[in-house]
Amino acid sequence: MVAITTVQPREDGLAFPERPSRLPSLPWRDPHSVPAEELAKFIASLSDACVQNPDNADLRTCLGIAHAMNYDVYRSLDALEEARLIAPDNFFAQLKFSELLYRIRVVDRAEVETLRALQMANNAWELSLARRQLAEIRKIKRKGHIRPVWTQSAMSTIIGLLLLLAGATCMFMVLK
């Protein structure tokens, strides 16, 4: 990837270049504005960086975000879980993992993971991010927009429907 140098003009008319950046300027601010090819290149460069720096949780967190932007949930979950394993006290890895769970509507687990991120917050900004996410999760739980949890087998329901169908068939045959 080519280093990008930007020039910032000053009030007196002189311009000094900023330090070069090797990564594009935050493509996840507006995910709909990033072309698929550019996102694929960004994911490939992040994957290479993760291979070169296997102990860097921040790179894995960025890779998880990029996979989520590409609607690849399983790879995103894998990258974020790896980031959490590498650095268990990394606030953003924890917050983004819980946000992804919230986005795919695994709300009960997202609430637990967001509470864990809330405990990891180091400053007021991080605390406000986690609190806002927790408030959204609890709002969704109150409104009932959650994925149902299957705690029982559906076998009894299926058997009941089959018996009802058999009974209706027998009644139809007798009355005919």
Helices and strands as residue ranges (DSSP letters): E 7-9, E 15-17, G 27-29, G 31-33, H 36-52, H 57-69, H 73-86, H 91-103, H 107-120, H 124-143, H 155-175
